[in-house]
């Protein structure tokens, strides 16, 4: 199966059940971190199961521009020779990778040379003040352009701080902790709620001293990270599209093997189970310090619920596809505390509402969420992916339950996080044609 082809559009019909046993590509968050962290480690790291997707390739390219030597044994197997970064003669181009640019900023403020972090027009629209503000508190010399990329970094002595994050964010937490590696004293981040902890897990495995007391995470400065030898588990955020689709497509019975079950990522499972989903999770072991398991999904009768609080940050990437599930639920689904959705690759609340309305959906937008009036019948139409991988894939799932044919244009962006998305859906039985 070719997984590196990027198709411009998907044509979907609602006439196939989803069955079988499949695997999704490697975890994007861990793939970003494995390349960045191994680049600054002392020695040679081995990475298997690495996600070769648009966003992660951008991060890899940026590290190579900083002089890091990387051997590619195949698309998903890397040997990274870490050590000293060197100055790039060109801006570091993170393309569309929001995780890449925010985490790399934390590393670059600790280097003894200047750098510029930039990306696509889409990335330039994403807010960077959320990282430049705490980095500035650490005496980092980092200047954003109108609060966004490009960001210009000049060498400075980083000082340790205690940062009380206003909003839970794995990216912001990771950026500050990475800068803390280069600080003159310990750095503490206080979280208002749980966020992804992949950075703490991986850095701890590499020899960094990281402690947690309640909601406070503290890192000790070090310039001596050990290399890693890891296999990247399957990406839960990619599995989410198949999980949701199997819940709502009639007569489906699907198993997804080897998925990362880190509890800071699996909020969607909790929400779908509360909605009445027929899902069984079997933990099978651990990879890269992360719990891994199999997920068995059958077609389910879902019920609308209210969603807010800590679970929101644990499923922030999954809300677009949850909106599709909510359209199949009996009763209303109400989401609050999800304002972060408005500053992703797109304003995902507004864009999903706009595109689902083309299929006939009735959705009420709210500043920090939405209300979906279920249960609804969708009609086929032509919809747009908006150069946002999660929008394109969510609208593809919507096509699987829509009457008549649905066409998703601007679908190539699915490859930013889930290469082989279309092929895997077809393998499970979906009626989907690429073009």
N, C-alpha and C positions, 0 to 999 in steps of 0.2 A: 504493500500500500504506500503510495507516495504521500508524504505528509508535509512537503515543503512547497506545494503549489498553492498560489494565492488566486482565488477565483473572484471575478468582479461581481457576480451575482449568484444567488441561490433561487431556484424555483421549487416550491414545496406544495405538496398535496396531502390532504389529511386522509390517507387511505392505507396506512401501514402501521402495524403494532411494533413495539420495540422489544426485542428479545435477545437472549444470548448472554455471553460473558465477555467483557471487554476491559481494557486498561486505558487510562487517559495519560497524556504526556506529563513530564516532570513538573513539580511545583515551581511556579514562576517566582514567588517570593524567595524561596530557598536557592533557586538558580541564580538570581541576581546576587544574593549575598555570598554564595560560594565562590563566585568569580572575583568579587571585590575583596573579600576578606582574605582569600588565598593569595591575592596579588600583593598584599602588604605583610603576609606571613614570611617567616624566615625558612625557606626551604621549598620543596616540591610537593604540590598537592595533586591528588587524583580525584576526579569528579566523574561519576557515572550517572546515567539517567538525566543528564542536564537538559533543560528545555531549550531547544533551538527554535526560538520564536522571535518575532520582530523586536519586542522590548528587550529581551535578554541579549540578543545579538548586538543591540545598541550599547548595552553596558559592557559587553565583551570588547567591542570595538574601542570604547573609551579607555579601557584598561590597557589595551594594546597600544593605543596612542600615547600612553604614559610609560611606554617602554617595557611592559610586561610581556614575557615570552610565553606563548601558549601553543601547545601541540594539540591538534585535533585528530584523534584516532578514528573517529566517525562523527556524525552530526551531534551525538549525545554523550560523547566520552572525551574528556579534556584532561591534559596534564598542564598545570599552571606552575611556572617557576617564579616564585614570589621573592620579595626583597625590597629593594629601593625603587620607588617611582622616580621617573625623570620628567622634565618639563616637556610639554607638547608645543610644537611650533604653531599649532592651529587650535581653535576652540574645540572643546570636547563635545561632540555631537551626540546627545542622548536621544535624538529623534523624538519618539512619542513616550519615552519611558519615564513616567513620573516617579516611580520608585527609584530608578537608576539615578536621576539627577538629584533627588533629595538626599539619598544616602551618600552619594559620592561627594556632595557638598561637605558633609561632616568629615570625610577623609581629607579633602583638599585643603581645608582651612588649617590643617596641621602640617602641611608640607612646607619646605624651605624655598619654594619657587612659586611664581604666580600662575594662575590658570583662569580660563574662561569656560563656564558651563553653559551650554546652549542646546537647542533642539528645534523641532519643527514649529510651524506656526501654531499648531494645536498645543504643543507643550508651552509655548510662550504665553498662552492665555491662562495657564494654571497658576494659582497663587503660590508665591515663594516666601512671603513675609512670615509665614508660620515657621519657617526654618531660619530665615535671616535674623529674626528678632532674638531667639535664644542664642544663636551663634554670636550675635553682637554682644549679648550679655557676657559671653565668654571671652570678649575682647578680640574675636575674629574680625578680620578686615574683609568683609564680603559685602558687595554692593549689587543689589538687584536693579533691573531696569523697570521702573514703574511697578515695582513689587513682583516682577516676574523675571523669567530668563530673557536675555542672557544675564548670568551672574559673574561678576569679576571678583577674583580672590587674590589678595596680596598677603605674603607671609606675615605672621604675627605670633606672639606668644599667647597660647590659649590658657585660660585660667579655668579651674574647676568651679562649678556653680551648683546650686540647687534650683531646679527649674520645675515650677508647678504648672503643668500643661493645662491650658484652658479647655481643650477638647481632646479626648482620647484619640491617638493616632500612632500606629506602629511606625509610620514613616518619620514623623517628627521625633518620636522617642529614639529611633535608631540613629537618626542624624546627630542628635545631641550626644548619645552614648559613644558614637564613633569619634566625634570631636574630642570627647573625654579621654580617649586613648592618648591624645597628644597634650593633655592639660598638665598644669603644674600641681594639681591636687585632685582628689576624688570629685566626680561629677554625679549628682543625683537627679533623677527624673521622677516626679510624683505624678501618677496617672489619676485622672478623675474616674476612670473606668477601665476595664480590661481591653488591651489591644494586642495585636500579634506579637509574640515573643520569640520569633525565629532568630532575631539578632542576639538576644541574650543566650539562647540555647547554643548557637553556633560559636559565638565568641568564647563562651565558657568552655566548650569542647576544645578550643584552640589555646587554652591556657590563660585567658583573661580572668581577672578576679571580679566577679559580679555577684552582688548580694541583693536580696529582696527582703524588705520589711514592710509588710502590708502592701500599700499601693506605691511604695518608694523603691526604685531600682537604682543601685549605686555601682559605678564602674571605677576601678583603680587605673591610673595611667600605666601604660606599658608600651614598649616598642619591640616586644619579643613574642609575637604570636606564633604558635606552632602551625605547621601545615596540616591539612585535613585529608582524609581519605573517606569519601562518602558516596552513597548511592541516593540520589534525590527521589523521594517518594512521589506518587501521583498527585496532581494538583486538585485539591478539593474544589476550588473555584471553577475549574474546568468541568469536573464531575457534576457540578451543580446543574448544568444545563441538561445533562442526561438524566440526573435524578428527578428534576422537575418534569421533564418530558415524559418519563416513564410513569410518573404519578398521574398524569392527565390524559395521556393517549390511551384509548380503550384497548383492553386485552394485553397490556404490556407486562413483561416479566423479565427484568434485567438485573444482571450482577456486574458491578464495577469493582475490579480487584486492585489491591495495592494503593489505596488512597490515603493521603495524609489526613489523620484524624486529630490533629492538634486542636484542643478545645477552644483556642482563641480564634479558630477559623470556621468552626462547624455550627455556627448559630442557625444557619438555614435548616439543618437537620432538626434542631430543637423546635423551630417554628413549624416545619412541615408535620412533624409528629404531633404537635399540639393541634394542628388543623385536621388530624385524622389520617395522615399518610400511612400506608402499609410499607414500612421500611424496617429492615433488620440490619444491624451493624455488627460485624464480627471482627474484633481486633486480632491481628495475626502476628504482630511483632513490632519492631521499631527500625527506622532507617534515619540516619543523620540526627539521632537523638529525638526523633519525632515518632509518635505512635502511628502505626499503619494498620489498615484493615480493609475488609471487603464490605460493600454496601449492596444489599439486595432490595430492589424496589418493585412493587406491583402496582397496577392501576388502583387508584384510591378515590374514595368519596371524601372530598375536602370540605371543611367548614371555615367560614370567615372568622378571624380573631382580631384582637387589637395587639399591636406590636410597638414596643418602645423600651427605653432604658438600656441596660448594659448589653442586651442581645444585639442591638443595632450595630455596634462597632464590630461585633463578631461575625456579621454577615453583610457588611457594607457593600461588598462587590456583588452580592447576590440579589439585591433588591430589584434590578431590572427583570430578572427571570421570575422572581417571586410575584411581580405584578401580573405575569401571565398566569401563574398558578391561581392567583386570587380571582381571576376572571372565571375560573372553573369551580369556585367554592360556593357552597350555599351560604347566603348571608354576606354581610359587608365585611371587608378587611380594611382596618384603619392602621396607618403607620405614622408614628411621630418620632421626634428626636433624630431625624435622618437628614438634617440640613446639609451634612457633608456631601450628600449625593449631588448637590448643585455645583460642586467645584471639582468634579472628576474630569475625565476626558471631555465630557459634555455636561450640561445640566441634565443629569439623568432622570430627574423627576419630570421636567418639562418635555424632554425629547421622547421618553417612553410614552408619556400621556399623548403627545402629538401623534406618534406613529401608531399606537394602539387604537386611537380614535379613527384612523383611516380604515381599520378593520371593523369599526362599529362599536368600539368599547365606550362605556360610560365611566369616566374617571374624574374625580374631584381633586385638583391639585391643592396642596397646602404648603405654607412656607417651609415647614420642616418634615413634609411627608405627603400623604395622599389618602384618599378614601376610594375604594373600588367597590362598586355595587354589583355583587355577584347574585346569581350565576348568570353568565352572559353567553350569547352565541356570536361568534365572530365570522365575518365574511372575508373572503380573499380580496387582496388589493396589492398594489405596488407600494412598498415601504422602503425607507432609507436607513442605512447603517450609520450615517453621520460620522464616519471615520472613527467610530468607537466600537471596539471589539465586543464589549458586553451588550451593547445595543443591537448590533448585527446578529449575534447569536441568540439573544432573547427573542427578537422578532422572528427568527427562524423557528424557534420552539412554538411561538404563537401560530405560525403557519401550519404546524402539524395538527392543530385543532380547529383550523378555520375552514368554513365551507368555501368551496371553489379554490382556485389556485392563488397562492401568495408568492410574490416576487420580492426578494430582498436585494436591493441595489447597494453599491458601495460595501460589498461583503468581504473584500480582500483584507480588511482590518481584523477579521477573525484570527488571522495568522499572527497578530501581535501577541497573543497569549495561548492560542489553541491550534497549533498546526495540525492538520488532519481532521478538523472538526466535522466538515461535511462528509468526508469518507467514513468516519466512525459512525455517524448517524445512519448513513446508507448501509453500513455493515450490520447495524442492529435491526434494519428493516424499514427505515423511514423512506418515504417517497420523496426524494430530493434529487434535483438535477443541477449540476454546476455549469457555469458559463462565464 
